[in-house]
């Protein structure tokens, strides 16, 4: 880690990083699709070649975090394995082969006066990504920004510093071989929180958008202090609703996967809602499957009467993203009641309905105001990789510009290009 310590030194360091990123962004904006593809495929090869170095760096981070006494959910997000490195590599390869968004024509038309107007995708410029414990964000963000013609400034948490640096080194190998500026991906070399403050100020206009990836405290700080646009990534208070026509053979594995596949990810289910008409047939088998996997149940009065293992749910539980093997469960009178509960407590991230009634699906989709909605599928599919994006910088829960998994297309804007033959306006 950098020896940078004083506020003045950090401000100077961050200003230089911002200037370098802006210069790199100008080059990336006009880079050829083949150069960007080469950079990403080379980076994927470097990660594979240096996986032992990456795992050793990650082990150092895990050891330090364990001494601190971090939670199991946090430790899971921090941990890299061969399987997760393989997924990182596949993500880079997938992004490399995506169609290049820069320069694509979104729409075009002719005016009666002979003007030809087109709307064309262009890069955003410089993306600032502030994240905490997930070192894989380093590869995802770097790759997505390269592909979309943007430079990226990464400010990871102290817990993942060594892992992130090892991954960035591989990404820089790709940029160098492709003849692209290595300043296009910069990892802030200090974990001092003053660096975050400098990024939120915009680095003298050199950051175009901020993407926070972390817990409530980080996101709240970013939203309160940022002087540049933010792709908000709020907590994942995710709901699964079992409707009265739900197929039990689908409901059990879907709910089990939605909650227990990885409890610390933002797409993990935190609240289960069950239609009152299927309580006797569906509730117990679903709960038994969860309990068998070590999940704690916190239920309303109806659930408490049927499930001896359940603990009483409080008002706070309905608001909580547990990031752990805990789920709150409520019996509802019907689809309307489920929608009302979700609209009251949701963080507008991801919700799922399990039903065989297509009319119920349409009503659920039309009335729920969340970024991702699923029918008869696990909420853990709320992931850019699973959407075919190769990765994501985050799941945006706001409504402006980007929403849901933030991939290559969401990291672009557009301009209008008007071609004439000498027209003047009367």
C-alpha positions in Angstrom: 0.0 0.0 0.0 1.1 3.5 -0.7 2.9 5.6 2.0 0.7 8.5 1.0 -0.7 9.9 4.3 -1.4 13.6 4.5 -4.5 15.1 3.1 -2.4 17.3 0.8 -0.5 14.3 -0.6 -3.7 12.4 -1.2 -5.4 15.3 -3.0 -2.3 15.7 -5.2 -2.2 11.9 -5.9 -5.9 11.8 -6.8 -5.6 14.8 -9.0 -2.8 13.1 -11.0 -4.9 9.9 -11.2 -7.8 11.9 -12.6 -5.7 13.7 -15.2 -4.2 10.5 -16.3 -7.6 8.8 -16.5 -9.0 11.6 -18.7 -6.1 11.4 -21.1 -6.5 7.6 -21.3 -10.2 8.0 -21.8 -9.6 10.1 -24.9 -7.5 7.3 -26.4 -10.0 4.6 -25.4 -12.9 6.5 -26.9 -11.4 6.0 -30.4 -9.7 2.7 -29.9 -10.4 0.0 -32.5 -12.7 -2.9 -31.5 -9.8 -5.3 -32.2 -7.4 -3.5 -29.9 -10.0 -3.6 -27.0 -10.7 -7.3 -27.8 -6.9 -8.1 -27.7 -6.5 -6.2 -24.4 -9.3 -8.3 -22.7 -8.2 -11.7 -24.1 -4.6 -11.0 -23.1 -5.8 -10.0 -19.6 -7.8 -13.2 -19.3 -4.7 -15.2 -20.3 -2.6 -13.3 -17.7 -5.1 -14.0 -14.9 -4.9 -17.7 -15.8 -1.1 -17.6 -15.9 -0.8 -15.8 -12.6 -3.7 -17.4 -10.7 -1.3 -18.7 -8.0 0.0 -15.2 -7.4 -3.6 -13.9 -7.2 -4.6 -16.7 -4.8 -1.6 -15.9 -2.6 -2.5 -12.3 -2.5 -6.1 -13.2 -1.7 -4.8 -15.5 1.1 -3.0 -12.5 2.6 -6.2 -10.4 2.5 -8.3 -13.3 4.0 -5.8 -13.7 6.9 -5.9 -10.1 7.8 -9.7 -10.0 7.5 -10.1 -13.1 9.7 -8.0 -11.5 12.4 -10.4 -8.6 12.3 -13.3 -11.0 13.0 -15.3 -10.2 9.8 -18.7 -11.9 9.2 -19.0 -15.1 7.2 -20.9 -13.2 4.4 -18.1 -10.7 4.1 -15.5 -13.4 4.1 -17.4 -15.2 1.3 -17.4 -12.1 -0.8 -13.7 -11.6 -0.3 -12.6 -15.2 -1.0 -11.2 -16.2 -4.4 -11.0 -19.8 -5.4 -9.9 -21.5 -8.6 -13.6 -21.8 -9.6 -14.1 -18.0 -9.1 -11.0 -17.2 -11.0 -12.2 -19.4 -13.8 -15.5 -17.4 -13.8 -13.5 -14.2 -13.9 -11.6 -15.4 -16.9 -14.7 -16.5 -18.7 -16.3 -13.1 -18.0 -13.4 -11.3 -19.6 -13.6 -13.6 -22.6 -17.4 -13.1 -22.9 -17.0 -9.3 -22.7 -14.2 -9.4 -25.3 -16.5 -11.0 -27.8 -19.5 -8.8 -27.2 -20.4 -6.4 -30.0 -18.5 -3.1 -29.6 -21.1 -0.5 -28.5 -19.0 2.5 -29.4 -20.2 4.1 -32.6 -23.3 2.0 -33.0 -26.3 3.8 -34.5 -29.3 3.7 -32.1 -31.6 5.4 -34.5 -31.5 7.5 -37.6 -34.0 9.5 -39.7 -34.4 12.1 -42.4 -36.1 15.5 -41.9 -38.2 17.1 -44.6 -35.5 19.8 -45.1 -33.0 17.1 -46.1 -31.1 16.9 -42.8 -30.1 13.3 -41.8 -30.0 12.8 -38.0 -28.5 9.8 -36.2 -28.2 9.0 -32.5 -24.8 7.3 -31.9 -23.4 5.5 -28.8 -20.4 7.2 -27.2 -18.4 6.4 -24.1 -19.2 8.1 -20.8 -15.5 9.0 -20.2 -14.1 8.2 -16.8 -15.9 5.9 -14.4 -15.1 5.9 -10.7 -15.8 2.6 -8.9 -15.7 2.5 -5.1 -16.1 -1.0 -3.8 -15.4 -2.9 -0.6 -14.7 -6.6 -0.3 -15.3 -8.2 -3.8 -11.9 -8.4 -5.6 -13.7 -9.7 -8.8 -15.1 -6.2 -9.2 -11.6 -5.3 -10.3 -11.8 -7.5 -13.4 -15.4 -6.9 -14.1 -15.2 -3.1 -14.0 -11.9 -3.0 -15.8 -13.1 -5.2 -18.6 -16.5 -3.5 -19.0 -14.9 0.0 -19.1 -12.3 -1.0 -21.7 -15.0 -2.6 -23.9 -17.2 0.5 -23.7 -14.3 2.9 -24.3 -14.0 4.3 -20.8 -11.2 4.7 -18.4 -11.8 3.5 -14.8 -10.5 4.6 -11.4 -10.9 1.8 -8.9 -10.9 2.4 -5.2 -11.1 -0.9 -3.4 -11.5 -1.5 0.3 -8.5 -2.3 2.5 -9.7 -5.9 2.9 -9.3 -6.7 -0.7 -6.3 -4.5 -1.6 -3.7 -7.2 -2.3 -6.1 -9.3 -4.3 -7.3 -6.3 -6.4 -3.7 -5.2 -7.1 -2.8 -8.7 -8.4 -5.8 -8.7 -10.7 -5.1 -5.1 -11.9 -1.5 -6.1 -12.8 -3.0 -8.7 -15.2 -5.4 -6.2 -16.7 -2.5 -3.8 -17.3 -0.6 -6.6 -19.2 -3.6 -6.7 -21.6 -3.6 -2.9 -22.2 0.1 -2.8 -22.7 0.2 -5.6 -25.3 -2.8 -4.0 -27.2 -1.0 -0.7 -27.3 -3.6 1.0 -25.2 -2.7 3.4 -22.3 -2.2 1.5 -19.0 -3.7 4.5 -17.2 -7.1 3.4 -18.5 -7.3 1.2 -15.4 -6.0 2.7 -12.2 -6.3 1.2 -8.7 -6.0 3.9 -6.1 -2.8 3.0 -4.2 -4.0 4.0 -0.8 -6.8 2.8 1.5 -7.1 6.2 3.2 -10.7 7.2 3.1 -9.7 10.7 2.1 -9.2 9.3 -1.4 -12.9 8.4 -1.5 -13.7 12.0 -0.7 -11.5 13.3 -3.5 -13.3 11.0 -6.0 -16.7 12.1 -4.8 -15.7 15.7 -5.6 -15.1 14.6 -9.2 -11.3 15.1 -9.4 -11.7 18.6 -11.0 -14.2 17.4 -13.5 -12.2 14.3 -14.5 -14.7 11.7 -13.2 -18.0 11.5 -15.1 -19.9 9.0 -13.0 -19.4 7.2 -9.7 -20.5 3.5 -9.1 -20.6 2.4 -5.4 -20.3 -1.3 -4.6 -20.7 -1.9 -0.9 -22.9 -1.7 2.2 -25.3 0.9 3.4 -22.7 3.1 4.9 -20.7 3.4 1.7 -23.7 3.9 -0.5 -25.1 6.5 1.9 -21.8 8.5 1.9 -21.6 8.4 -1.9 -25.1 9.6 -2.3 -24.7 12.4 0.3 -21.3 13.7 -0.9 -21.0 13.0 -4.6 -20.8 16.0 -6.9 -21.0 13.8 -10.0 -23.8 11.5 -11.2 -24.1 8.2 -9.3 -25.3 4.8 -10.5 -26.9 3.9 -7.2 -26.6 0.4 -6.0 -28.7 0.1 -2.9 -29.1 -2.9 -0.6 -30.8 -6.0 -1.9 -34.0 -6.5 0.2 -35.1 -9.2 -2.2 -38.5 -11.0 -2.2 -39.8 -14.3 -3.5 -43.6 -14.7 -3.6 -45.2 -18.2 -3.9 -48.6 -17.7 -5.5 -51.6 -19.9 -5.1 -51.0 -21.8 -8.4 -47.3 -22.3 -7.7 -45.8 -25.7 -8.7 -44.3 -27.1 -5.5 -41.7 -29.0 -7.5 -40.5 -25.6 -8.8 -41.0 -23.7 -5.6 -38.7 -25.7 -3.3 -35.5 -25.6 -5.4 -36.1 -22.1 -6.6 -36.5 -20.7 -3.0 -33.7 -22.8 -1.7 -31.3 -21.6 -4.4 -32.5 -18.0 -4.1 -31.7 -17.9 -0.4 -28.9 -20.4 0.2 -26.7 -20.6 -3.0 -24.7 -17.6 -1.8 -26.2 -15.8 1.1 -23.9 -12.8 0.9 -24.7 -11.7 -2.7 -27.1 -8.8 -3.3 -29.5 -11.1 -5.3 -30.0 -13.5 -2.3 -33.7 -13.7 -1.2 -34.3 -12.1 2.2 -38.1 -12.3 2.5 -40.5 -15.1 1.4 -44.2 -14.4 0.9 -46.6 -17.3 0.7 -50.3 -17.1 -0.5 -52.6 -18.2 2.2 -54.3 -20.8 0.0 -51.1 -22.9 -0.3 -49.8 -22.6 3.2 -50.8 -26.2 4.1 -49.3 -27.7 0.9 -46.3 -25.5 0.2 -45.0 -23.7 3.3 -43.8 -26.6 5.3 -41.8 -28.3 2.4 -40.1 -25.1 1.5 -39.2 -24.2 5.1 -38.0 -27.7 5.8 -35.7 -27.5 2.8 -34.3 -24.2 4.1 -33.9 -25.4 7.6 -32.1 -28.5 6.4 -29.5 -26.3 4.8 -29.0 -24.3 8.1 -31.3 -21.3 7.4 -32.9 -19.5 10.3 -36.6 -18.7 9.9 -38.2 -15.5 11.2 -41.9 -15.6 10.6 -45.2 -13.8 11.2 -47.9 -15.2 13.4 -49.2 -17.6 10.8 -45.8 -19.0 10.2 -45.1 -19.3 13.9 -48.1 -21.5 14.3 -47.0 -23.9 11.6 -43.2 -23.9 12.0 -41.9 -24.7 15.5 -38.3 -23.7 14.5 -39.4 -20.2 13.5 -38.6 -17.1 15.5 -41.0 -14.2 15.5 -40.3 -11.6 12.8 -40.1 -8.0 13.9 -40.8 -4.9 11.8 -37.1 -4.5 11.3 -36.8 -7.9 9.7 -39.0 -6.9 6.8 -36.5 -4.1 6.1 -33.4 -6.2 6.5 -30.8 -7.4 4.0 -29.4 -10.2 6.2 -26.5 -11.3 3.9 -26.6 -14.5 6.0 -28.6 -17.8 6.3 -31.7 -16.0 7.7 -35.0 -15.4 5.9 -38.2 -13.6 7.0 -41.4 -15.4 6.0 -45.0 -14.0 5.8 -48.3 -15.4 4.8 -50.3 -13.0 2.6 -53.9 -13.0 1.5 -53.1 -12.9 -2.2 -51.2 -11.3 -5.1 -52.4 -7.8 -4.2 -51.2 -8.2 -0.6 -47.8 -9.5 -1.8 -47.4 -6.5 -4.2 -48.3 -4.1 -1.3 -45.7 -5.7 1.0 -43.0 -5.6 -1.6 -43.7 -2.0 -2.5 -43.5 -1.0 1.1 -40.3 -2.9 2.1 -38.4 -3.5 -1.2 -35.1 -1.8 -2.1 -36.2 -2.1 -5.7 -33.4 -4.5 -6.6 -34.9 -7.9 -7.5 -38.2 -9.8 -6.9 -39.5 -13.1 -8.0 -43.0 -14.7 -8.4 -43.5 -18.5 -8.4 -46.8 -19.3 -10.2 -48.4 -21.1 -13.1 -50.9 -18.2 -13.6 -49.6 -16.0 -16.5 -52.1 -13.3 -15.7 -50.6 -13.2 -12.2 -47.1 -12.9 -13.7 -48.1 -9.9 -15.8 -49.8 -8.2 -12.9 -46.7 -8.8 -10.7 -44.4 -7.5 -13.5 -46.5 -4.4 -14.1 -47.1 -3.4 -10.5 -43.7 -4.1 -8.9 -41.2 -1.2 -9.4 -37.9 -3.1 -9.1 -34.9 -3.3 -11.5 -35.1 -7.0 -12.0 -38.3 -9.2 -12.0 -38.3 -13.0 -12.3 -40.9 -15.7 -12.9 -40.3 -19.2 -11.7 -36.5 -18.6 -11.4 -34.1 -17.9 -8.6 -33.3 -14.4 -7.7 -29.6 -15.3 -7.8 -29.8 -14.8 -11.6 -29.7 -11.1 -10.8 -26.2 -10.9 -12.2 -24.6 -9.3 -15.3 -22.8 -12.5 -16.2 -26.1 -14.5 -16.1 -27.7 -11.8 -18.3 -25.0 -12.4 -20.9 -23.1 -9.2 -20.2 -19.9 -11.0 -19.2 -20.0 -9.2 -15.9 -21.3 -6.1 -14.2 -20.1 -3.1 -12.3 -23.2 -3.2 -10.1 -26.9 -3.6 -10.0 -28.3 -0.1 -10.4 -31.6 0.4 -8.5 -32.2 4.0 -9.6 -34.3 5.0 -12.6 -32.1 7.4 -14.6 -29.9 6.1 -17.4 -28.8 2.7 -16.1 -31.0 0.2 -14.3 -30.3 -3.4 -13.3 -27.0 -5.0 -14.2 -24.6 -2.2 -15.3 -22.9 -3.7 -18.4 -21.2 -2.4 -21.5 -24.2 -0.6 -23.0 -25.1 1.1 -19.7 -21.6 2.6 -19.6 -22.3 4.5 -22.8 -24.2 7.7 -23.6 -25.0 9.0 -27.0 -24.8 12.1 -29.2 -26.8 13.3 -32.2 -25.0 13.6 -35.5 -26.7 15.8 -38.0 -25.6 15.8 -41.7 -26.7 18.4 -44.1 -26.0 19.8 -47.6 -25.8 23.5 -46.8 -29.3 23.9 -45.1 -30.0 27.1 -43.1 -32.8 27.6 -40.8 -35.5 30.2 -41.8 
